[in-house]
Structures are given as structure tokens and as C-alpha cells.
Amino acid sequence: MTVRTLVLLRHAKAANPEGVADHDRPLTARGHADASAVGAWLQSRNLRPDRVLCSPSRRTRETWHSVRVALGDAGAAPELVLAPELYSAGTVAMLELVRATAAGVGVLMVVGHNPTVSMVSVLLDPGTEVEDGLRTAGIALHTVEGDWTDFGPDRAPLTAAHTARASV
């Protein structure tokens, strides 16, 4: 059986400038640094996503960009899919996107928003440390030995959780 790894990532710290729509909020300097720290953390564990599902909001796209840069150029670039459902839909929609992932993908990253990202993590493995919610630039790794369709409630153990913080 193939081990599938789901990397749930809450976007990094975003600014809240007056007059800017929520969808268009950029990352702060700290957010960019923390997103780079996410990439370094993943790189140190040799975890490179094959596919990335990303909310189309500016802060999630900027988070992914900083993660990707920190991961470096080794290997093929992952397929990036901007999924509008990740901006406003809930846990069911996110889980459906995960379960629809192609069989050739071994590591899937989802870059999204709270509370949905944290709720999906808790749904996959209830009673974990993520129950209080992922902080900005927070990562939850879940694995399943099988297919992406096997990701479901209480069926994908949390194998690691981390909040990336750059030393600034």
C-alpha cells in the first residue's frame, strides 16, 4: 500500500489594511518570514508536495509562494490548483477536494483559512493537539496507508503538527 501524506497549512500572518477587501489582504513581513520557515521545516523532513490546493486569496497565494521558494528548486515543481471553495466553503468541501486527489499524488498540501483548516485536521484525527486551532503558519500532517478516498473522519492520524516561526 502507498502512504499518502496530507499537509494542512493555515496561511501566514496577514495585514489588515483599511479599505482592502478580505480576499486581497497581503502577508505582513513576519508572515513572509514565517511562510519561508514552513518551507524550511518541510525541506528538513524531505516533504515536497506533488500537488498544492490553495485558496485564491492573496494571503494564501503569498504563503504558498514563500513556502515554494524556501523549498528550493530540487525536483519538479508541484501542480498548483487555486480552489475557490477553500476561501469560503467548510470542512466537507475541503475534504471532498482532498478525497478527489489523483492516485499519482503522494504528498498533497492544502493552503487555506481557519477555522476550516483546523476543523478538517480534528475531523481526521479527533482529540489531537490541533483541537485548539492552528495558529498562522501552522502545519498539521496527516497520513493514510491507502488511497486519498480513505481520508475521512477519524481515519487519518495526525503524524506531526508545527507552528513555523522565523527568528526575526
Number of C-alpha atoms within 10 A of each C-alpha: 7 10 12 22 22 23 24 25 31 27 33 34 22 22 17 14 11 7 7 11 9 14 13 16 19 23 23 15 14 17 25 25 23 28 34 26 22 29 24 21 19 18 15 10 9 10 18 22 23 17 20 19 23 25 24 20 21 17 27 31 20 21 30 29 16 21 23 20 13 19 24 13 9 7 9 9 14 16 13 15 13 17 18 13 15 24 20 12 12 17 18 12 15 20 20 14 16 20 16 11 16 13 13 10 16 19 19 25 24 27 28 30 25 17 13 22 28 25 20 23 32 23 20 21 21 18 12 14 15 23 14 11 17 26 18 20 25 23 28 23 20 21 21 21 13 13 19 25 15 15 23 17 15 14 15 23 18 22 13 13 19 16 19 22 18 15 8 7
